[in-house]
Amino acid sequence: IADRAWAPPPPPGSGTFTSTVHGSSTAGVDRSDTGVLGGALGDSKLRPYSKGNCAHCHEMHASISGGEPTPVGGTANWFSLFRTNYNVDTGGSKNEVCYYCHEVLNVSTTAVNYGRYDVYMGKTAAYVASSHNTSANVVWPTAGPPAPAVNDAGNCNNCHNPHGYDDGSAFINPIPSMVFKREQTLCLECHDGSPAAAARRIDLDIAKTYRHQVATYTDIHSAGEDKATLSANKHVECVDCHNPHMATRTSARTKGSNAISAANSPLYGVKGVSVSFSGTNWTAPSYAATYKLPATAEFEICFKCHSAFNTNVLTWGGAGALAWTDVGLEFSTSNQSYHPVAGALPAADPGANGSSRLNAAQLIGTDRTWTPGQTMYCSDCHASDSTPAIAGPHGSAIKWMLVGTYKNWPFQASANNGSSTATDWAYLTNGAAQDDTFCRNCHPDTSSTNSNNVHTTGDHQNSTDGRCLTCHIRVPHGGKVSRLINAAFTATNLPNRYWPNGNGGGFTPEMMRFVKTAYRSYSGGNSNCYARTCRSSHNVGSGETW
């Protein structure tokens, strides 16, 4: 094969190959008519060969450069393969050797996307349309580890070594999934700007201060992990959020939606959670025990780790103000307030167990104008701060990966996001800089006539009564009281993470009861709230409270 334009994958050591799923003597490749493929797909001449024998893929007596007679009914193929596997073969097409076993065959008793005997289905319509199959950039870009000097874009061999690869590390070897590099290091061979475009330079984002820490964990993720396994083994890897065999390159998200498009999403084909909301205010939803595949909305992927589907969600972030909250509880459509991530807000308030949408004028922000009744993605608020923009929450220099013109909450400086000790609270100042907070990206300046009139009331325009967290909860995903209000007749009923400092302190929230009313109809008297220190003018007799 010396006359060939490029070299084959490096020959495996016997220990490497025989330790792979291809080379196993008990479960390896078997193309004989008595093997796992059986029937019409099997070849009787291969009966003498054991499972995992090289001859199941390489017909070693086939002609390479005319050294032996050309096999009857065929032409010479690279590496003595029994089928063409490369576009550069004579009359060839890529991946046909791989597709022989990794064919499209749904079997009711196997996992989704797996065919007979749990062999991964490779030649699906989704893979054929995926970016890793169609893009001319999907070529192995480096000389190490040794790999084909690829000139066959989209070939399986750009990522997978069919003989397995041992990187000599102390981790699991051969590398799982028969790839050339381990976990994120494989992805970063291309997603470091060579050859992936600058808008897909993930290497920059995952090196930032606040990031999904894919480089922190090794050999913890497994393709078959379930709820219990995930909860007990904290980790995140690229494939927790992306399916490399189904993802598409473009990120054409529909504004005002939360859906994952099969045609235009790097999230397509990923497992998510099936959630059922309780119907009762501030009550945790329930989750199906098994994954939803594929996820059809972005939040279903985020909920795998950031909701109580992960039974250890409240401990993964740390303690105090660092502790994660249960976003499944916060975004429940049964709550009195919630951002419309898991479902749209209705036009009519359903009553004690649900919320209602804002007026259109309240959805005109610095960066975006929304239409009442729309939904949103988690990544509308949490994403990269890179320029040019890199889609998705891979990493950011900003705490919580907040995006937009304004990235600070609930403080005046974004550097204090997440702090439990900072005191530069954002507050209402009739349009001055002190109220330029993250909320303004989607909601109007508080001095605007589009803002609710309670924000422009003179007594609220100061650094004490006008602090955002005087009335609102610190974690603004959703809450027990309408309009993300922190009203708690008994202050300790407000959970610690929703207090101003994120840990049960900072200062005592002012409101004790709250009564929601129509847009710009809030009274300056006793109709809408009951306050701790302003009780002479705010002492409504009943209302919502934590």
Steps between C-alpha positions, in 0.01 A plus 500: 500500500806722474366660182193633678468874562455461874576251771253276681421541867789366706490124543378418848695305750331171572411614850332815372291347223392191689382724784261693275142419405624428149778262598348314793513122458160470668310804372705637212416545133352187342375521140448129456152364435509346847602826667291771656413652165382165369261432215540677168766734633728218612775351286548122523866515396575678829376215719851379584599839641443575867328814621730796475719343232652750257348310208151621589601840359818438302498249214871451505515323163336785316704694249696802618693656210436192286709261707232230478203442276221751545214342698211385284223759479694783656786743475801547721426682825732675737644295783352178357161594640207289388311814392587850387534730798639819353381743238844469344455127434428408139126547477498523876294678759598571858421288804351199320710256706380667818140505379502125438465442873392844613198490276156654545289234666255581776434214738233546764703332772808722468573857602406785271763546226629147549424207271550127528720383786536858623716603204478877460302600193734716298331553167196690621340788317609723787865400465493537124372857546727581794785748485760236581393310188443789261757764588817518293677612819453166675849365439758385752719813531816383676780249475460369853378267613569318171191502284422490130630801312135557434382625166159334537283758679230359721650153522449313827878451513550871565395443861498122546787256475336166412788319670479701821751742644697488825631842605722356771322685779380358828140538389285239325680357197445442219322837493122439518297527179813412299596864446846647445491734798316504829175693557530878445854473365360322194246778439761770548714362219259686272318737734815700567476699181672242279303429296179604680410866450566763766131495595550141615824541696383319809854474635495869593175478694578193707818669624307793649432553869134397485446200279365152460805320631542229238875480562453430872344156465641194323346160433193569716238549231359189337269475200258286697495700822161533669356741754659324797843481336497866398388615845771301676782601265528874446647577159440674171633405157434630149275204429274582794369788288596403144451189289790504250319259268186716473595862573479756224745783465264795487327637807186646347300537817152642466460813707214460743530121502666236716501225235790298363481481122603175335620697200691779671631421845827387653283356780302264279505133600593552866329331792280717719250465780123459485347731759143524630411811696297450812214745450572642846690822572866459600486121500771292337408335170539129435737342250484183297755245623648459153634760262305660218678438170537725327435808708272738313559812712824645629390503865452122492877468457585759768261334745711180497747664738334823614167365627401245762518232230858510628436397859815681614432828320503707820853384592679519165559875502630540854361652818325827586472745211690254278240226533308413186124537505246260353409659168229240444320638803571862401381470140189301586200628306297444819682779683361846565797638306747352252695594193349307205779246452297181544172645377335823394317727739123507434306815417258445787627441851399143598478599865687364799708250302648677202597841365409729211701671229628857509369780285680543165640835611675327791692278256686772312861486612835639398591184307170332424131552454282203585141413420275401791439125501840402362740254661875532535821298516722471806776625270311824432638604839797268555761472225850588387630856520736441206537721195410379246217339691525128569160343546422334829615512865848353458677767700521867588699752701166602656355317801191295403603552135250786467481648150380830359587867521455485876652202680476608864250367754405584771793738540618801302820321391495162327823412682284463811249258347455214742662680793360454848690801639481778237278800580486696172136403454330606179216738574240719329638841405265630231715371217846566643773236484418341834196324354676376185469131588473174312121532497518800269615282211140382462298745712471880474703760681323561830467869412310413182124531477511135389615399845246415765408814691612352832860537377464873430341593833717761670540319830641200316769706326781467752778269613297349786134463411588479130742208518381232256521239775292708736205351316630224268669164555871460430462198268253629240408173330163462671340519839212431733368859488393681182743717303805352673412687820671401826202578727525284813279579799737288703838596356656161563242341268698642210763234413859610566609496136233757409607756763707800382839345583399154380546350844219622724632852555632820349198697615145403590260507204249781545180336378276274706192467277444572131192541280558486124299740287479609139787672318555859620213471749698471820369726772707732710286412800404182677379283212803301390749428775565470871839632597728459800617859539259690273192351656324832548451524125529132404282278717271292280309253717555187292711384208763262377792413725779246519 
